[in-house]
Amino acid sequence: MGIINNLMGNATEVNVDSLRRELEEILCDNETIEVAFNVFRDKWIFTSARLIIENVQGVTGSKRSYHSIPYHSITHFAVETSGSFDLDTELKIWIRGTNAPYEQKFSKGTNVRAIQKMLAYKVL
């Protein structure tokens, strides 16, 4: 079911141990990965210091970009759930110093509550 969830844009939890080895070169000395979620090919990684959004690009997936957002820079966030005609759930994060929010869409039926809960835990 994990592959189907990923293809549909659903967030699934990632094994932190294997991810730690993959990201050891970009993590700070005392920084730890607390929880991470796959969203199709991308990852949302919550560390002890920041949110890292890994965006996998290209057909082969060999090109990646990393968006690093320190928790203290997040001013607020919002979740808009799917409705009858709107099939996507949308998460918006406002970052200090920017006008437009960072936006992520999830397919209908995605339980975005785990990501929302982790953001609340870190930001509040």
C-alpha positions as CSV (number, residue, x, y, z in Angstrom):
1,M,0.0,0.0,0.0
2,G,3.0,2.3,0.5
3,I,3.6,2.6,-3.3
4,I,0.0,3.4,-4.0
5,N,-0.1,6.0,-1.2
6,N,3.1,7.6,-2.6
7,L,1.7,7.8,-6.1
8,M,-1.5,9.4,-4.8
9,G,0.5,12.0,-2.9
10,N,-0.2,10.6,0.5
11,A,2.3,11.1,3.3
12,T,3.9,7.9,4.6
13,E,6.5,7.7,7.4
14,V,10.1,7.1,6.5
15,N,12.6,4.9,8.4
16,V,14.8,7.5,10.2
17,D,17.9,5.2,10.5
18,S,18.3,4.8,6.8
19,L,17.6,8.5,6.2
20,R,20.2,9.5,8.8
21,R,22.9,7.8,6.8
22,E,21.7,9.4,3.6
23,L,21.7,13.0,5.1
24,E,24.7,12.8,7.5
25,E,26.7,15.2,5.3
26,I,24.1,18.0,5.6
27,L,23.1,17.6,9.3
28,C,24.8,19.6,11.9
29,D,26.9,17.8,14.6
30,N,24.2,17.8,17.3
31,E,21.2,17.7,14.9
32,T,19.0,14.6,15.0
33,I,16.2,13.5,12.7
34,E,13.1,13.0,14.7
35,V,10.5,12.0,12.1
36,A,10.2,12.1,8.3
37,F,7.5,11.6,5.7
38,N,7.5,10.6,2.0
39,V,5.3,12.7,-0.2
40,F,5.5,10.9,-3.6
41,R,9.2,11.2,-4.3
42,D,9.8,14.1,-1.9
43,K,10.5,14.0,1.8
44,W,9.6,16.2,4.7
45,I,12.3,15.7,7.4
46,F,11.8,17.1,10.9
47,T,15.1,17.4,12.7
48,S,15.8,18.8,16.2
49,A,16.6,22.2,14.6
50,R,14.7,22.6,11.3
51,L,12.4,21.3,8.7
52,I,14.2,20.0,5.6
53,I,12.1,19.5,2.5
54,E,13.8,17.3,0.0
55,N,12.5,17.8,-3.6
56,V,13.5,15.0,-6.0
57,Q,13.7,16.2,-9.6
58,G,14.1,14.7,-13.0
59,V,13.1,11.4,-14.4
60,T,15.9,9.4,-12.7
61,G,15.6,11.3,-9.4
62,S,19.3,11.9,-9.2
63,K,18.8,15.7,-8.9
64,R,17.6,16.9,-5.6
65,S,17.0,20.2,-3.9
66,Y,16.9,20.8,-0.1
67,H,14.8,23.6,1.4
68,S,15.9,24.2,5.0
69,I,13.5,26.1,7.2
70,P,14.6,26.8,10.8
71,Y,11.6,26.4,13.1
72,H,12.1,29.8,14.6
73,S,11.5,31.3,11.1
74,I,8.1,29.8,10.7
75,T,5.6,32.5,11.7
76,H,2.4,30.4,11.2
77,F,0.9,27.7,9.1
78,A,-2.5,26.6,7.8
79,V,-4.1,23.4,6.6
80,E,-7.0,23.5,4.2
81,T,-8.8,20.1,3.9
82,S,-10.3,18.7,0.8
83,G,-14.0,19.2,0.1
84,S,-16.6,17.8,-2.3
85,F,-15.2,19.4,-5.4
86,D,-11.6,20.2,-4.3
87,L,-9.8,17.0,-4.1
88,D,-6.5,18.3,-2.5
89,T,-5.5,19.0,1.0
90,E,-3.2,22.0,1.1
91,L,-0.6,23.0,3.7
92,K,0.8,26.5,3.8
93,I,3.8,27.6,5.8
94,W,4.7,31.3,6.2
95,I,8.3,32.0,6.7
96,R,9.6,35.2,8.3
97,G,10.9,37.6,5.6
98,T,8.8,36.2,2.8
99,N,5.4,37.4,1.5
100,A,4.1,34.3,0.0
101,P,3.7,31.0,1.9
102,Y,5.5,27.8,1.0
103,E,2.7,25.5,-0.2
104,Q,2.4,21.7,-0.4
105,K,-0.6,19.9,-1.8
106,F,-1.7,16.4,-0.7
107,S,-4.3,14.2,-2.4
108,K,-7.7,13.7,-0.8
109,G,-7.6,11.1,1.9
110,T,-4.1,12.0,3.0
111,N,-3.8,12.2,6.8
112,V,-1.9,15.5,7.0
113,R,-2.5,15.6,10.7
114,A,0.8,14.0,11.6
115,I,2.7,16.7,9.7
116,Q,0.5,19.4,11.1
117,K,1.0,18.1,14.7
118,M,4.8,18.0,14.2
119,L,4.8,21.6,12.9
120,A,2.7,22.7,15.9
121,Y,5.0,20.9,18.3
122,K,8.1,22.6,16.9
123,V,6.7,26.0,16.2
124,L,4.6,26.6,19.3
